[in-house]
Amino acid sequence: MRYGDENPVPSFPPPKWKTEMEEARMQQQQQEHDAMRQKILQAILAPDARERLQHIASVNPDRAKRFENQIIGQAQNGQILTQLTEEQVVSMLTASSTNKQAKAKIRVLRKKSLLDTMGYNEELASRLGVRIDGWDAESSN
């Protein structure tokens, strides 16, 4: 073993009071962040719109949080210049929910068959003894 390879100071977990102080500091930062959010929302939303958002938060907290983040971002980017009314909030929520529904559409694509790629060949079909009713040989070529 060379000099300096060993660790002369054993590592111990931080003292309990230190982790408690970290937790308290983090809780204080979270409270300050929440207070700032509420102040921004109070400036952006009219009282009736804030009440509507509180009702939505009681039913669907994730949706309310996403909407709050959206309008705070828009306000910080200068896209919202006046207080939003309840009607504007409802229309924005409706528009965002219809966008989500449009994104959730499922498209089913039919797998192409050999006939789709090659077309229907009368001569080959007769040699193989295959007859396809309803196949229009004109449209496949």
Buried (B, 14 or more C-beta within 10 A) or exposed (E): EEEEEEEEEEEEEEEEEEEEEEEEEEEEEEEEEEEEBEEBBEEBBBEEBBEBBEEBBEEEEEBBEEBBEEBBEBBEEEEBEEBBBBEBBEEBBEEBEEEEEEEEEEEEEEEEEEBEEEEBBEEEBEEEEEEEEEBEEEEEE
